[in-house]
């Protein structure tokens, strides 16, 4: 059976277009939660990957910094998470988990200041479809600047022939 990805996303404002400038809204959880000032919404259509706004993160050296959002998905389904990221050379982890169980993830080095697409697939289980999607970055010896845009989670659906 062929399948295709539909365009429905569960992420609240994954392109950050509904956010007020300089304020990341409460649908996102920041890590560390005490450093909300390091997470800014920037409005700049020339710099954004999609639309006019993107998330700008200044991460301190030696710790994991990032965002997450808890979303409700259908059980026993395949999903794909995609987003665009650019910034300083940094280690990046992203993934999906529920009830302490990792469902899917991707690890990568972000080597340059060009928008790069990152994606990973995961399957929800039958017991709990409340899933946390996260993106985290780390550099062991220096502060880094990272931009994130167009975060989406889409469900793979059977294709009608």
N, C-alpha and C positions, 0 to 999 in steps of 0.2 A: 504494500500500500504506500503510495506517495504521501508526503506530508508537506505542509507549508507553515510558515510562521504568520500568525495574524498580527494586526497592528495594535491590539489592545494591550495596554500597559497598566500595571497595578501601582506603580510608583507615583507618589504625589509630587507633582511638579518636578519631574526629572530633568527638565531643561532650565529650571530656575527662573522662568519667565514671569511667574506670579509672585515672586519674592520681592520684597522692598529692597532697594539698594542698601548694601552694608548689613542687612539682617538675614540670617538663615532662619527660616521659620521652624516651628516646633515639631513638624512632621519628621525632621531629621534629628538624630542623636549625634552629638559630636564626641570624639575621643581625642584628648581628654575633655571631659565635660566642663572643666574649670577654665577652659581656654577659648570660649566662644568668640572672643575678639579676634582670634586668628583665622576665623572662617568668615569671609566676606562675599557678598554678592556684588559682582562688578557688571555694570551696564556699558558694553562697548561692542557694537555690532561687528566692527572690523576684527576684533579679537575672538569673539565667541565662535564656537564651532557651528552652533545652531541657534537661530534667533538673535536676541540682543544681549542676553545675560548669561553668566557662568559663575560657578563657585571658584573662589580664589582662596587657597589655603597656604598659610605660612607655618610650616612644621618645624618644631625645635629638634635639634640633634639628639639622637640617642633613645627615642621613644617612638611608639607607633601612634600616628595621628590619622584621623579619618572621620568618615560619616557612615551612618547606618540608618535604615528605615525598616520598621516591621510592617509587613503586608500580609493580607489574607489571600491565599491561593487555593485552587481546587486540589483535593487529594488525588494521588496516583496519576499525575500529569507531568509531561515534560515541559520545561520552561528554558528560555535562553535569556540571560542578562547581557546587555551591551551598554557601553558608555564610551566616552571619548575623554582622553586625559593628555596633558602635556605639562612640561615643566623641567626642573632641574633633574639631573641624574639621581635616581632614587629607586629603592626597592619597593615594589607594590604588591600587595595581596588583596584579593577581592573574593567574595564568596557568598554562599547562601547557607543558612543553618536554621534548624528548629529543634527544640527540646535538647540542646547540647550536641546535636548530631550534624556534622557537615554534610550537605547535600551536593555541593559542587563548588569549585574554586578555580582560580587562576593566579599564578605567581609570575611576575615579570620585572624586568628592569626597564625603567622609563629613561631612555638615554638622551633625549633632546627636546628642544622646545618646538616640536611640531605635533599637532593633534594626532593621536593614535587611537584606533579602535581596539577595545579590549572586550572579549566576550567569553562566556562559559555557559555550559548547559548543566541542568540539574533536574532531578525528579523529586516531586513531593511524595511523601509516604502516605499510608492510609490512616494514620492515627492523628496527625496534627498538620494542618495546612497553614498555620501561622508561621511565617518564614521571615527571617531577618536577612536583608541584603546589606552587605558592607563593602567599603573600599577603604583601605588603610595603606599609608606610606611610611617609610622609615629611612633615615640616613644616620649612620652611626657617629659621624664626626662633624657634620655641619647642618645649619638650618637650611631648609629648602622651600621653594615656592612651587606649588602645583595648582593647575586649573583642571576642573572637571565639568563636563557638559553632557547633555542628552542621555541621562541614565534611564534605561528602559528594562522592563521584564515582560516578555511576551510568551504566550502559551503556544506550543506547537499543536496544530489541529489537522485532522485528516483532510486531504485535498479531495474535493468532489470532481470526479472525471466526467 
